Amino acid sequence: MTSITYVLPDGTERQVDAEDGESLMRVALQNDIPEIVGECGGELSCGTCHVFIDPAVHGVDPQSNEERDLLEMVDSATECSRLACQITVRPDLHGLRARIAGEE
């Protein structure tokens, strides 16, 4: 199991144990993390699993062109923006902090 911390928009932190191989979105849904909706089921078509990840964190899956294109349509997107459905949990992500963007 890999420990992941979700930081909610109000600053509340929720640490969960994540199964390696799952997406950050699926882990959030399984652990009832509010604000992560996953409306499209992880099909890279909605942006409702928008999180901020420190770009200095090593081991995070690189952004695809499709993810980058979708994030360009999100008003609150920054250089730290990622879609949780596109990040796969692996042991080298132990301790990762994903700050949830909140409602768009």
NULO-560624 format. One record per atom (N, C-alpha, C): residue in three letters; x, y, z. Coordinates in steps of 0.05 Angstrom, whole numbers, plus 32768, in hexadecimal, padded with zeros to 4 digits. Atoms other than C-alpha are relative to their C-alpha. Layout:
BEGIN
alaXYZ/...
// end
This chain:
BEGIN
met80117FE88000/met800080008000/met801280198000/thr7FF27FE68002/thr801680477FF1/thr7FEF8015800D/ser800E7FEB7FF2/ser80048081801E/ser7FFD80197FEF/ile80067FE78010/ile7FE380BC7FFA/ile7FF080138012/thr800F7FEC7FF1/thr7FCB80FC801A/thr7FF280127FED/tyr80107FEE8010/tyr7F9281227FFB/tyr7FFB80198011/val80057FE67FF2/val7F8E816C800F/val7FE7800C7FF4/leu80197FF58009/leu7F478185800A/leu8002801E7FFD/pro7FFF7FE38005/pro7F3881CC7FF2/pro80008010801A/asp80017FF17FE7/asp7F2B81E1803B/asp80197FFC8011/gly7FE780057FF2/gly7F7181C8804F/gly80007FE78011/thr800280197FF1/thr7F5881898072/thr80107FEB7FF0/glu7FF08015800D/glu7F87814E8064/glu7FF47FE58007/arg8009801B7FFD/arg7F728106805A/arg80157FEE7FF5/gln7FEC80138009/gln7FA880D18058/gln7FF37FE57FFD/val800C801A8006/val7F95808F8038/val80167FED7FF7/asp7FEE8015800B/asp7FB7804D8027/asp7FF47FF97FE5/ala80098005801B/ala7FB380437FDC/ala800C7FE67FF5/glu7FF78018800D/glu7FB880037FB5/glu801180087FE8/asp7FEF7FFA8017/asp7FF280067F84/asp7FF27FF77FE6/gly800C80068019/gly7FDA80077F3C/gly7FE5800E7FFB/glu80197FF08002/glu7F9A802F7F4B/glu8007801C7FF8/ser7FFC7FE48005/ser7F9180767F33/ser7FFA80108019/leu80057FEF7FE9/leu7F9180AF7F65/leu7FE280068001/met801C7FFB8000/met7F4980BC7F4F/met7FF17FE9800D/arg800E80187FF6/arg7F3280757F5E/arg80047FFD801E/val7FFA80017FE4/val7F5580767FA1/val7FF080148010/ala80107FEB7FF3/ala7F3280B87FB3/ala7FE37FF78002/leu801C80088000/leu7EEE809C7FA0/leu7FFC7FE98014/gln800380177FEE/gln7EFA805B7FC7/gln80028009801D/asn7FFC7FF67FE4/asn7F0C80858005/asn7FEE80188006/asp80147FEB7FFB/asp7ED280B67FFF/asp800D801C8004/ile7FF47FE67FFF/ile7EFF80F27FF3/ile7FEE80147FF2/pro80127FED800D/pro7ED1812D7FE7/pro800E80117FEB/glu7FF67FEF8015/glu7EDA815A7FAA/glu800C7FF17FE8/ile7FF780108017/ile7EF581217F7E/ile7FE77FF27FF6/val8019800B800B/val7EBA81107F52/val80057FE97FED/gly7FFA80158014/gly7ED880E77F19/gly7FE87FFB7FEF/glu801980028010/glu7E9A80F57EEF/glu80037FEE7FE8/cys7FFD80108018/cys7EB780D37EB1/cys800A7FE48006/gly7FF6801B7FF9/gly7ED080967ED7/gly801D7FFC7FF9/gly7FE480038005/gly7F1880A57EC8/gly80067FFF7FE2/glu7FFC8002801D/glu7F1080AA7E7C/glu800C80197FF4/leu7FF27FE8800A/leu7F3480ED7E77/leu7FEE80127FEF/ser80127FEF800F/ser7EF881157E62/ser7FF080158010/cys80117FED7FF1/cys7EDE81407E9B/cys801080148012/gly7FF27FEE7FEE/gly7F12815F7ECA/gly7FF68002801C/thr800B7FFF7FE5/thr7EEB81507F09/thr80117FF18015/cys7FEC800C7FED/cys7F28812F7F2A/cys801980118000/his7FEA7FEE8002/his7F54816C7F23/his800E8003801C/val7FF07FFD7FE8/val7F8C816D7F57/val801A80107FF9/phe7FE67FF38003/phe7FCD81937F62/phe80157FEE800C/ile7FEA80117FF7/ile800D816B7F67/ile801A80107FFD/asp7FE67FF18002/asp8051818A7F76/asp80107FF47FE9/pro7FF2800A8017/pro807681847F34/pro801C7FF48006/ala7FE6800B7FF8/ala80B681737F5A/ala7FFF7FE3800A/val8003801C7FF7/val809981317F71/val80087FED7FE9/his7FF780148014/his80BB80F87F4D/his7FEE7FE88000/gly800F80198001/gly809780BA7F35/gly7FE380047FF6/val801B7FFB8009/val805680DC7F1F/val7FFF7FFB7FE1/asp80038004801D/asp803E80C57EDA/asp8001801B7FF1/pro7FFF7FE7800F/pro804E80FA7EA6/pro7FE480077FF4/gln80197FF8800D/gln801581237E89/gln7FFF7FF87FE3/ser80038006801D/ser7FFA810B7E47/ser7FF6801A7FF2/asn800A7FE9800F/asn7FE7813C7E10/asn7FE280048005/glu801C7FFF7FFB/glu7F9E812B7E1C/glu7FFA800C801B/glu80047FF57FE6/glu7FA3813B7E66/glu8006801E8000/arg7FF87FE48002/arg7FC7817C7E57/arg7FEA80117FF2/asp80157FF2800F/asp7F9181907E24/asp7FE780048012/leu80177FFD7FEF/leu7F5981827E56/leu800480148016/leu7FFA7FED7FEB/leu7F7B81A97E8D/leu8001801D7FF7/glu80007FE5800B/glu7F8181E57E5F/glu7FE4800D8001/met801B7FF67FFF/met7F3581EB7E64/met7FF78004801D/val80077FFD7FE3/val7F3681EC7EB1/val800A801B8009/asp7FF97FE57FF8/asp7F3482337ECC/asp801680018016/ser7FEE7FFF7FE9/ser7F5B82237F0C/ser801A7FF17FFB/ala7FE880108006/ala7F9281FA7EE9/ala801980118003/thr7FE67FF47FFE/thr7FDA820A7EF9/thr80157FEC7FF6/glu7FEB80128009/glu801D81EA7EE8/glu80017FE78012/cys800180177FEE/cys801081BB7F23/cys7FE77FEF7FFC/ser8019800E8004/ser7FCD81A37F08/ser80047FE57FF3/arg8002801B800C/arg7FC0815A7EFA/arg7FE47FF68003/leu801A800F7FFD/leu7F84812D7EF1/leu80077FE7800F/ala7FFA80177FEF/ala7F8380F97F28/ala7FFC7FE57FF2/cys80058019800F/cys7F6980C57EF7/cys80187FF87FEF/gln7FE980058011/gln7FAA80CA7ED1/gln801A7FFA800F/ile7FE980067FF0/ile7FD980BC7F0B/ile7FFD7FE5800D/thr8001801B7FF6/thr7FE780747F1D/thr80107FFE801A/val7FF280037FE7/val7FF980647F65/val80157FEA7FFE/arg7FE980128000/arg803D80437F6C/arg800F8004801B/pro7FF17FFD7FE6/pro806A80367FA9/pro801180198001/asp7FEF7FE97FFF/asp8098806F7F95/asp7FF0801A8004/leu80117FE97FFA/leu805D809F7FA0/leu7FF88001801D/his800780007FE3/his8059808E7FEA/his8004801C800C/gly7FFF7FE67FF4/gly804A80CE800F/gly7FF780177FEE/leu80097FEC8013/leu802F80F37FD2/leu7FE98011800C/arg80157FEE7FF8/arg800381307FE2/arg7FF2800A7FE7/ala80107FF78016/ala7FCB813E7FB1/ala7FEC8015800B/arg80127FEA7FF7/arg7FA981827FBD/arg7FE980017FED/ile801880018011/ile7F62817F7FA3/ile7FF8801C7FF8/ala80067FE6800A/ala7F4E81B97F77/ala7FE5800A8009/gly801B7FF87FF8/gly7F0581BA7F8D/gly7FEF80057FE7/glu80137FFC8016/glu7EC981CF7F63/glu800A80147FEC/glu7FF87FEE8016/glu7ED781EF7F20/glu7FE980127FF9/
// end
